[in-house]
Amino acid sequence: MQANRMNLDGLTPEQRKFIVDLSKRIQLLESKLVILQARMVRIDPQLMANLARNFKHINLN
């Protein structure tokens, strides 16, 4: 899990729980996004190619 690699020293138990829960939610949303992108490619490959070309400069990592 991503949260295990973060430095959580000095945080309260509530803050730690919040960060871990948020990390889990982000991972779930990322996996759903991958599924939706795969569906979109099957439905409209040209649209996905255009989106990739138009947004290639955006790095969300």
Secondary structure by P-SEA (a helix, b strand, c coil): ccccccccccccaaaaaaaaaaaaaaaaaaaaaaaaaaaaaaacaaaaaaaaaaccccccc
